[in-house]
């Protein structure tokens, strides 16, 4: 089968190797020029392309006229996207005889759109999933489902743990269902729009911790956006502080104090912080432009209160500007 491949990251890398092993004719490899700490960046895809003499393209706009003309010229049977973060335009999809298929990390039609696993963790879901589906022109993630499988979200799982679970399922889908698509024997199940939940993209600023929320909500945010993502963050003395690892204190004694108050420091282990409901235990933190450190070795006083003090900052600005 003649395939044009679009992909990034670990899933894209191993998925591409699987497609080559299946002896498909890869007409072109498209990836993005990105920096991600898990490895498998554009240089890794370029190496596969060179080893197999496959045309290689870096692009930020897959739908530009040059690419559309190239796709038309190549005449693929199928377009496959594996962890591709750009919407495919109608003109691109229509160049493939069988259309385009995509791996999406949710149980569609739930969490259509962006950051599905991150949102699932933030929303305290007990399971996530992987879906292999067709890409419809015009709308993202609403095409017919070819295969779908759930996986559990355990209390200690971080976003990286969950992508590892999802990657295994996704690669199994590539192994099993791409040959079925070639033979026109793949399942096709229409999605029910009435059950759809669409998620918007997240930006780094969405990682700011609101200490009025419960310990559970804050913990979920931390593990949902920890590495390789930008991270949850707060402020300490109005200086940015990233939180990479935390836990919830089980059955804590009750405290009176402001949300974000450091209430206990345990050297070499971490600090307990009061939230809107319950107590969270911060373990690994990182001051902006600094190095990672155990929270128990960073904080020196239980007089510390986390969070951005807007009123205090306004007063400082007024003093600098000599405003009464």
DODREN-977039 format. One line per 5 residues: for each residue x, y, z of C-alpha. Coordinates in steps of 0.1 Angstrom, whole numbers, plus 5000, padded with zeros to 4 digits. Example, Ala and Ser with C-alpha at 12.3 -4.5 7.8 and 13.67 -1.06 7.14 Angstrom:
BEGIN
5123 4955 5078 | 5137 4989 5071 .
This chain:
BEGIN
5000 5000 5000 | 5013 5035 4991 | 5014 5056 5023 | 5022 5091 5032 | 5033 5092 5069 .
5028 5121 5093 | 5042 5117 5128 | 5062 5128 5158 | 5075 5116 5191 | 5079 5080 5203 .
5046 5067 5188 | 5054 5082 5154 | 5089 5068 5154 | 5081 5032 5162 | 5049 5033 5142 .
5069 5044 5111 | 5093 5015 5117 | 5064 4991 5119 | 5049 5004 5086 | 5083 4999 5069 .
5085 4964 5083 | 5051 4956 5069 | 5066 4964 5035 | 5043 4993 5026 | 5056 5018 5001 .
5062 5049 5022 | 5060 5078 4997 | 5071 5105 5021 | 5077 5112 5057 | 5065 5144 5073 .
5074 5155 5108 | 5076 5187 5129 | 5108 5204 5141 | 5101 5202 5178 | 5121 5198 5210 .
5107 5172 5234 | 5127 5156 5263 | 5115 5121 5256 | 5137 5118 5225 | 5127 5108 5190 .
5128 5142 5174 | 5130 5152 5138 | 5166 5140 5135 | 5155 5105 5143 | 5128 5106 5116 .
5154 5120 5092 | 5177 5090 5099 | 5149 5065 5091 | 5142 5084 5059 | 5178 5084 5048 .
5183 5047 5057 | 5152 5037 5036 | 5157 5064 5008 | 5123 5080 5016 | 5117 5117 5009 .
5117 5136 5041 | 5099 5169 5050 | 5098 5192 5080 | 5068 5214 5080 | 5047 5236 5103 .
5018 5239 5078 | 5009 5205 5062 | 4980 5222 5043 | 5001 5247 5023 | 4996 5246 4985 .
5030 5231 4978 | 5022 5201 5001 | 4988 5197 4985 | 5003 5196 4951 | 5029 5171 4963 .
5003 5148 4978 | 4983 5149 4945 | 5014 5141 4926 | 5024 5112 4949 | 4989 5097 4948 .
4988 5078 4981 | 4964 5050 4990 | 4964 5061 5026 | 4976 5089 5048 | 4986 5078 5084 .
4991 5103 5112 | 5007 5091 5145 | 5009 5118 5171 | 5005 5146 5145 | 4994 5179 5161 .
4980 5197 5131 | 4946 5195 5115 | 4945 5180 5080 | 4927 5201 5054 | 4901 5187 5030 .
4925 5191 5000 | 4951 5169 5017 | 4927 5142 5028 | 4911 5139 4994 | 4945 5131 4977 .
4944 5096 4993 | 4923 5069 4977 | 4914 5054 5011 | 4915 5087 5030 | 4934 5094 5062 .
4936 5076 5095 | 4948 5089 5128 | 4956 5077 5163 | 4938 5097 5191 | 4945 5092 5228 .
4909 5091 5240 | 4878 5069 5239 | 4861 5089 5211 | 4838 5106 5209 | 4849 5117 5244 .
4878 5142 5245 | 4878 5151 5208 | 4904 5177 5201 | 4935 5187 5220 | 4954 5173 5251 .
4929 5145 5257 | 4950 5125 5282 | 4960 5157 5301 | 4923 5167 5304 | 4913 5132 5314 .
4937 5133 5344 | 4927 5168 5353 | 4891 5157 5353 | 4899 5128 5376 | 4888 5102 5350 .
4895 5066 5360 | 4903 5055 5324 | 4916 5069 5292 | 4920 5051 5259 | 4933 5049 5223 .
4912 5052 5192 | 4922 5045 5156 | 4898 5064 5134 | 4893 5079 5100 | 4898 5116 5095 .
4868 5135 5082 | 4872 5167 5061 | 4864 5198 5081 | 4861 5185 5117 | 4887 5169 5140 .
4884 5135 5155 | 4848 5128 5144 | 4855 5101 5117 | 4845 5065 5118 | 4862 5044 5145 .
4883 5015 5134 | 4895 5003 5167 | 4893 5014 5203 | 4907 5002 5236 | 4906 5017 5272 .
4934 5017 5297 | 4932 5026 5335 | 4944 5058 5350 | 4958 5048 5383 | 4962 5072 5412 .
5000 5074 5409 | 5002 5076 5371 | 5018 5106 5356 | 5011 5119 5321 | 5043 5101 5309 .
5031 5068 5324 | 4998 5071 5306 | 5014 5078 5272 | 5035 5047 5277 | 5004 5026 5282 .
4987 5043 5252 | 5017 5039 5230 | 5017 5001 5234 | 4980 4999 5224 | 4985 5023 5195 .
5014 5003 5181 | 4993 4971 5183 | 4966 4989 5163 | 4991 4998 5136 | 5003 4961 5135 .
4967 4947 5134 | 4945 4972 5115 | 4967 4988 5088 | 4969 4954 5070 | 4931 4951 5073 .
4927 4986 5058 | 4948 4975 5029 | 4924 4946 5023 | 4893 4967 5029 | 4884 4945 5058 .
4887 4970 5087 | 4857 4977 5110 | 4840 5011 5107 | 4818 5024 5135 | 4802 5058 5133 .
4806 5081 5162 | 4776 5095 5181 | 4778 5132 5183 | 4754 5134 5212 | 4781 5117 5233 .
4809 5140 5222 | 4831 5160 5245 | 4855 5184 5228 | 4887 5197 5246 | 4906 5228 5238 .
4944 5232 5236 | 4962 5239 5268 | 4989 5266 5272 | 5017 5268 5298 | 4999 5294 5317 .
4971 5269 5324 | 4995 5251 5347 | 4992 5278 5375 | 4980 5262 5407 | 4949 5276 5424 .
4954 5268 5461 | 4917 5273 5468 | 4911 5240 5449 | 4913 5207 5467 | 4944 5187 5472 .
4931 5161 5448 | 4925 5187 5420 | 4959 5202 5425 | 4975 5168 5425 | 4958 5158 5393 .
4970 5190 5376 | 5006 5184 5387 | 5007 5148 5373 | 4988 5158 5342 | 5013 5185 5331 .
5045 5172 5345 | 5074 5163 5322 | 5076 5162 5293 | 5050 5190 5295 | 5057 5225 5308 .
5047 5217 5344 | 5023 5230 5371 | 5036 5260 5389 | 5030 5284 5417 | 5048 5314 5432 .
5069 5317 5463 | 5076 5353 5474 | 5063 5361 5439 | 5090 5341 5422 | 5079 5313 5399 .
5082 5277 5413 | 5075 5246 5393 | 5061 5215 5410 | 5071 5182 5392 | 5061 5156 5418 .
5036 5156 5446 | 5012 5133 5465 | 4981 5137 5486 | 4983 5134 5525 | 4960 5107 5536 .
4937 5113 5566 | 4955 5145 5577 | 4948 5163 5609 | 4929 5196 5605 | 4947 5230 5603 .
4935 5266 5602 | 4953 5288 5578 | 4954 5304 5544 | 4953 5283 5512 | 4989 5277 5500 .
5003 5278 5535 | 5034 5256 5541 | 5025 5237 5573 | 5052 5211 5577 | 5087 5207 5563 .
5103 5172 5562 | 5140 5174 5553 | 5150 5153 5523 | 5113 5143 5516 | 5091 5173 5510 .
5066 5198 5524 | 5030 5197 5533 | 5008 5226 5520 | 4973 5235 5530 | 4947 5236 5501 .
4911 5245 5498 | 4903 5209 5509 | 4930 5187 5523 | 4967 5188 5523 | 4991 5181 5495 .
5027 5169 5498 | 5052 5186 5474 | 5082 5165 5467 | 5102 5177 5436 | 5102 5213 5428 .
5123 5237 5406 | 5127 5275 5409 | 5125 5293 5376 | 5160 5293 5360 | 5172 5270 5388 .
5177 5233 5393 | 5153 5206 5405 | 5154 5201 5443 | 5136 5182 5470 | 5110 5205 5484 .
5120 5196 5520 | 5155 5210 5513 | 5142 5241 5496 | 5118 5256 5521 | 5132 5269 5554 .
5102 5282 5572 | 5065 5273 5578 | 5058 5310 5575 | 5060 5305 5538 | 5028 5310 5518 .
5026 5298 5482 | 5007 5317 5455 | 5009 5350 5437 | 5000 5379 5460 | 4985 5404 5436 .
4978 5431 5462 | 5014 5430 5474 | 5027 5433 5439 | 5005 5462 5432 | 5018 5480 5463 .
5054 5473 5452 | 5047 5488 5417 | 5030 5518 5433 | 5061 5524 5454 | 5084 5521 5424 .
5063 5545 5405 | 5059 5568 5435 | 5021 5566 5433 | 5001 5574 5464 .
